[in-house]
Amino acid sequence: MSRIKKMLLGLLIGFIAIQFIQPARNSSVQVLPTDISKQYSLPTNVQAILKTACYDCHSNNTQYPWYSYIQPVRWMLDRHIRQGKEELNFSDFGSYTARRQRSKLKSIENSIHDGTMPLSSYTLIHKNARLSQGERELTMDWARKTRDSLSSKNE
């Protein structure tokens, strides 16, 4: 057997072997009391936008696509989810300080306004996560009003 064939066979065996390594999923059917929907008035249409465009990376409940069963893709997805939750976790939003909540709401508004969220790499595959101008404005308006209500409570 030639050297190249041996290397290819070794790579194939390695690829098959890593398929058996399936990390724990970021899935919870329970809505925590700290979830943003339990803490603030969240209109149904805004909640639908957040669930469709944000929750996969920014909550404790990711809806995994079929390709998440293929390694090393799953490892990359898990890294994105970990980083997203470190930045903002809607499931834990109520546990943030009021100052951090205001900051996160401002970040939501800014990220949607400047188009950095949802990530283009995410919307490339998840077409339903692409926000229309109306959805963008609705979500930014909700974030601004919620942030303003927090500011007025703490003054």
Disulfide bonds with the S-S distance in Angstrom:
none
